[in-house]
Amino acid sequence: MTLIAAVWLPWVAGAAEEKSPNDFRIGGETIVIPPPPDYYRIDDANPTLEKILKSIVPPMNRLVAFYGNRSDAQVAKGGGMPTMERTLNVQVLKDAETRTAGTRELKIVKDGIQKELEKVKDKVSKLMDDMSKSASRSLSKSLQMSVDFRVGEMVSLGIFENTDNSLGFSALVKARLSVSGAEEEIVQVISACVMVVKGKVLFIYANTTYQGEPDLAWTRAIVKHWRDDILKANPGGATMAARGNVGIFAGMEEQLKKALGFEAWQIFVGLGLFFFAILLMAAVAIAANRSSD
């Protein structure tokens, strides 16, 4: 078993495989999700990678699909572990998956995100600290050397787009890795978009190692492009959701807030868990390379 598999497999939670490449069953609806431009689905490429990628998703979410570049796809299909320096994925909230959402429900989601986005660091810092300690112990044991992994800053980069049926936002997350005294900083930038397609709330993400402003620009541009491709592949999906909601969810706003978690802290704990997982995967790759030197 590879090191990264040993670190991640204990966290695994399974999910059903989809039957066709771009058609996904989400809450009883078939939604077409084309791959992002020049990216390829890798979560179904080999069993070990599939388990690892599903395990990095917060427990309140379900991974629909995970995409890497051409090099990642080739490595994954060969049974290896790709570098995944730039990846994209789509997720759904399990509790909300069977609900039908439209403009009113999306407004609850969007209002919650905008209200709480600046507080994300405070909401997840204690959780990140506890998980960092656990990850450090696990890596030290696996590598048989001293490893210290600490999540540092989590900085909101704000809203970058707000449309009738979507909201895009970004964050920068940092971590520090020490392997036998040699330190390295890990910085990732993540852009996300929450959107409604055929009455279902989807979350799409793009993340990359951050070295400068072009990396942030890439995450935002590809998320917007992918969102547009998904909407085009499901003609009428957004307008159908908007028409179908008038009066149907009267009195259910509080239930939706509770289920979706946007009124308080749940969604940001989920985002924090996902950010942590992305950082930890980078740390595992670095630590493994250090141990082989």
C-alpha positions as CSV (number, residue, x, y, z in Angstrom):
1,M,0.0,0.0,0.0
2,T,1.3,3.5,-0.9
3,L,2.0,6.1,1.8
4,I,-0.8,8.3,0.6
5,A,-3.2,5.4,0.7
6,A,-2.2,4.5,4.2
7,V,-2.8,8.0,5.4
8,W,-6.2,8.5,3.7
9,L,-7.9,5.1,3.6
10,P,-9.1,5.2,7.2
11,W,-11.2,8.3,6.4
12,V,-13.0,6.7,3.5
13,A,-16.8,6.9,3.0
14,G,-18.2,5.2,-0.1
15,A,-20.6,6.5,-2.8
16,A,-22.4,4.9,-5.7
17,E,-20.7,4.9,-9.1
18,E,-22.3,6.7,-12.0
19,K,-23.4,4.7,-15.1
20,S,-22.2,7.0,-17.9
21,P,-19.3,9.5,-18.2
22,N,-21.2,12.8,-18.1
23,D,-24.6,11.8,-16.8
24,F,-25.0,11.9,-13.0
25,R,-28.0,11.0,-10.9
26,I,-28.5,13.7,-8.2
27,G,-31.5,13.5,-6.0
28,G,-33.6,11.7,-8.7
29,E,-32.5,14.0,-11.5
30,T,-30.1,13.2,-14.3
31,I,-27.8,16.1,-14.7
32,V,-25.2,16.3,-17.4
33,I,-21.8,17.5,-16.1
34,P,-19.3,17.9,-18.9
35,P,-15.6,17.7,-17.9
36,P,-13.9,21.1,-17.4
37,P,-11.9,22.3,-20.4
38,D,-8.8,20.1,-20.9
39,Y,-9.5,18.1,-17.7
40,Y,-10.4,14.5,-17.2
41,R,-12.3,12.5,-14.6
42,I,-9.8,10.7,-12.3
43,D,-11.9,9.6,-9.3
44,D,-13.0,6.5,-11.2
45,A,-9.5,5.7,-12.7
46,N,-8.3,3.2,-10.1
47,P,-9.9,1.9,-6.8
48,T,-7.2,3.3,-4.4
49,L,-7.4,6.8,-5.9
50,E,-11.2,6.7,-5.9
51,K,-11.3,5.9,-2.1
52,I,-8.8,8.6,-1.4
53,L,-10.6,11.3,-3.3
54,K,-14.0,10.4,-1.8
55,S,-12.4,10.5,1.7
56,I,-11.3,14.2,1.3
57,V,-14.9,15.3,0.9
58,P,-16.5,16.6,4.1
59,P,-18.9,14.0,5.6
60,M,-21.9,16.1,5.0
61,N,-21.2,16.2,1.3
62,R,-21.1,13.6,-1.6
63,L,-18.4,13.7,-4.2
64,V,-20.0,13.6,-7.7
65,A,-16.8,13.7,-9.8
66,F,-13.1,14.8,-9.5
67,Y,-11.0,16.0,-12.4
68,G,-7.3,16.3,-13.1
69,N,-5.2,17.4,-16.1
70,R,-4.0,15.1,-18.8
71,S,-0.8,14.0,-16.9
72,D,-2.9,13.3,-13.8
73,A,-5.3,11.2,-15.8
74,Q,-2.5,9.1,-17.4
75,V,-0.9,8.4,-14.1
76,A,-4.2,7.6,-12.5
77,K,-5.2,5.2,-15.3
78,G,-1.9,3.5,-14.8
79,G,-2.7,2.8,-11.2
80,G,-0.4,5.5,-9.8
81,M,-1.0,8.5,-7.6
82,P,-1.1,11.8,-9.6
83,T,0.4,15.1,-8.4
84,M,-2.9,16.9,-8.6
85,E,-1.4,20.4,-8.4
86,R,-4.5,21.7,-10.2
87,T,-7.8,19.9,-9.8
88,L,-11.5,20.5,-10.1
89,N,-14.5,18.7,-8.5
90,V,-18.2,18.9,-8.0
91,Q,-20.0,18.0,-4.8
92,V,-23.5,18.0,-3.4
93,L,-24.8,18.3,0.2
94,K,-26.3,15.0,1.2
95,D,-29.1,16.5,3.3
96,A,-30.2,18.8,0.5
97,E,-29.7,16.3,-2.4
98,T,-33.3,15.1,-2.5
99,R,-34.8,18.6,-2.1
100,T,-35.9,20.7,-5.1
101,A,-34.3,24.1,-5.0
102,G,-34.9,27.3,-7.1
103,T,-34.2,31.0,-6.8
104,R,-35.7,31.3,-3.3
105,E,-33.6,28.4,-1.9
106,L,-30.5,29.6,-3.7
107,K,-31.0,33.0,-2.2
108,I,-30.9,31.4,1.3
109,V,-27.6,29.7,0.3
110,K,-26.1,32.8,-1.2
111,D,-27.1,35.1,1.7
112,G,-25.6,32.7,4.2
113,I,-22.3,32.5,2.3
114,Q,-22.0,36.2,1.9
115,K,-22.9,36.8,5.5
116,E,-20.4,34.3,7.0
117,L,-17.6,34.2,4.4
118,E,-15.4,36.6,6.3
119,K,-15.7,34.6,9.5
120,V,-14.6,31.3,8.0
121,K,-11.2,31.3,9.8
122,D,-12.7,31.8,13.2
123,K,-15.3,29.1,12.6
124,V,-12.8,26.4,11.7
125,S,-9.5,27.3,13.3
126,K,-9.9,25.0,16.4
127,L,-11.0,22.1,14.2
128,M,-8.0,22.7,11.9
129,D,-5.6,22.7,14.9
130,D,-6.9,19.4,16.2
131,M,-6.8,17.8,12.7
132,S,-3.3,19.1,12.1
133,K,-2.1,17.3,15.3
134,S,-3.7,14.1,14.2
135,A,-2.3,14.3,10.7
136,S,1.2,15.0,12.1
137,R,1.1,11.9,14.2
138,S,-0.2,9.8,11.3
139,L,2.5,11.1,8.9
140,S,5.3,10.6,11.5
141,K,4.2,7.0,12.1
142,S,3.9,6.2,8.4
143,L,7.2,7.8,7.4
144,Q,9.1,6.8,10.6
145,M,10.4,10.3,10.9
146,S,9.5,13.6,12.6
147,V,6.7,15.3,10.7
148,D,4.8,18.4,11.9
149,F,1.9,19.7,9.8
150,R,0.1,22.9,10.8
151,V,-2.7,24.8,9.0
152,G,-2.0,28.5,9.2
153,E,-4.0,31.3,7.6
154,M,-7.3,30.9,6.0
155,V,-8.1,34.1,4.1
156,S,-11.3,34.9,2.4
157,L,-10.8,36.4,-1.0
158,G,-14.4,37.4,-1.3
159,I,-17.1,37.0,-3.9
160,F,-16.0,37.2,-7.5
161,E,-19.3,36.7,-9.2
162,N,-23.0,36.9,-8.2
163,T,-25.6,35.9,-10.8
164,D,-29.3,34.9,-10.6
165,N,-28.5,31.2,-10.3
166,S,-24.9,31.1,-9.0
167,L,-22.4,32.6,-6.5
168,G,-18.6,32.4,-6.9
169,F,-16.2,32.9,-4.0
170,S,-12.5,32.3,-3.3
171,A,-10.2,31.6,-0.3
172,L,-6.5,31.2,0.3
173,V,-5.3,28.6,2.7
174,K,-1.8,28.1,4.1
175,A,0.0,25.4,6.0
176,R,3.5,24.8,7.2
177,L,5.2,21.4,6.9
178,S,8.3,20.4,8.9
179,V,10.0,17.1,8.0
180,S,13.0,16.2,10.3
181,G,13.5,19.9,10.9
182,A,13.3,21.1,7.2
183,E,10.4,23.4,6.8
184,E,8.2,24.2,3.8
185,E,5.2,26.4,3.4
186,I,2.2,25.1,1.4
187,V,-0.2,27.6,-0.1
188,Q,-3.4,26.7,-2.0
189,V,-6.0,28.9,-3.6
190,I,-9.5,27.6,-4.0
191,S,-12.5,29.1,-6.0
192,A,-15.9,27.7,-5.6
193,C,-19.3,28.2,-7.2
194,V,-22.7,27.3,-5.8
195,M,-25.3,26.9,-8.5
196,V,-28.7,25.5,-9.2
197,V,-29.2,23.0,-12.0
198,K,-32.6,21.2,-12.6
199,G,-33.6,22.1,-9.0
200,K,-30.4,20.7,-7.4
201,V,-27.8,22.8,-5.6
202,L,-24.3,21.9,-6.9
203,F,-20.9,23.1,-5.6
204,I,-18.1,23.2,-8.1
205,Y,-14.5,23.8,-7.0
206,A,-11.1,24.6,-8.6
207,N,-7.9,24.6,-6.6
208,T,-4.2,25.0,-7.3
209,T,-0.9,25.7,-5.6
210,Y,-0.7,29.5,-5.2
211,Q,2.4,31.3,-6.4
212,G,0.8,34.5,-7.6
213,E,-2.2,36.4,-8.9
214,P,-2.4,34.3,-12.1
215,D,-3.2,31.2,-10.0
216,L,-6.2,32.9,-8.4
217,A,-7.3,34.2,-11.8
218,W,-7.1,30.6,-13.2
219,T,-9.3,29.2,-10.5
220,R,-12.0,31.9,-11.0
221,A,-11.9,31.7,-14.8
222,I,-12.2,28.0,-15.1
223,V,-15.0,27.8,-12.5
224,K,-17.0,30.3,-14.4
225,H,-16.3,28.5,-17.7
226,W,-17.3,25.2,-16.2
227,R,-20.4,26.6,-14.7
228,D,-21.5,28.0,-18.1
229,D,-20.8,24.6,-19.7
230,I,-22.9,22.8,-17.1
231,L,-25.8,25.2,-17.7
232,K,-25.5,24.8,-21.5
233,A,-25.5,21.0,-21.1
234,N,-28.8,21.2,-19.2
235,P,-30.9,23.5,-21.3
236,G,-33.8,25.1,-19.3
237,G,-32.4,23.6,-16.0
238,A,-32.0,26.9,-14.2
239,T,-35.3,28.4,-15.4
240,M,-37.2,25.2,-14.7
241,A,-36.0,25.4,-11.1
242,A,-37.0,29.0,-10.8
243,R,-40.5,28.4,-12.2
244,G,-41.2,25.3,-10.2
245,N,-40.8,26.8,-6.7
246,V,-43.5,29.5,-6.4
247,G,-45.4,28.7,-3.2
248,I,-44.1,25.1,-2.9
249,F,-41.7,25.7,-0.1
250,A,-43.8,28.0,2.1
251,G,-42.8,27.6,5.7
252,M,-39.7,25.5,4.8
253,E,-37.0,28.2,4.9
254,E,-35.9,27.3,8.4
255,Q,-35.8,23.6,7.5
256,L,-33.7,24.4,4.5
257,K,-31.4,26.6,6.5
258,K,-30.8,23.7,9.0
259,A,-30.4,21.1,6.3
260,L,-28.1,23.2,4.1
261,G,-26.2,24.6,7.1
262,F,-25.9,28.1,5.7
263,E,-27.5,29.9,8.6
264,A,-24.7,29.2,11.0
265,W,-21.4,27.3,10.7
266,Q,-22.0,23.9,9.0
267,I,-21.1,24.9,5.5
268,F,-17.9,26.6,6.6
269,V,-16.8,23.6,8.6
270,G,-17.4,21.6,5.4
271,L,-15.3,24.0,3.5
272,G,-12.6,24.0,6.2
273,L,-12.5,20.2,6.0
274,F,-12.1,20.3,2.3
275,F,-9.4,23.0,2.4
276,F,-7.6,20.9,5.1
277,A,-7.7,17.8,2.9
278,I,-6.3,19.6,-0.1
279,L,-3.4,21.0,2.0
280,L,-2.8,17.6,3.6
281,M,-2.6,15.8,0.2
282,A,0.1,18.3,-0.8
283,A,1.9,17.7,2.5
284,V,1.8,13.9,2.1
285,A,3.4,14.2,-1.4
286,I,6.1,16.5,-0.1
287,A,6.8,14.4,2.9
288,A,7.0,11.2,0.9
289,N,9.5,12.8,-1.5
290,R,11.6,14.0,1.5
291,S,11.6,10.5,3.0
292,S,12.9,9.0,-0.2
293,D,15.8,11.5,-0.6
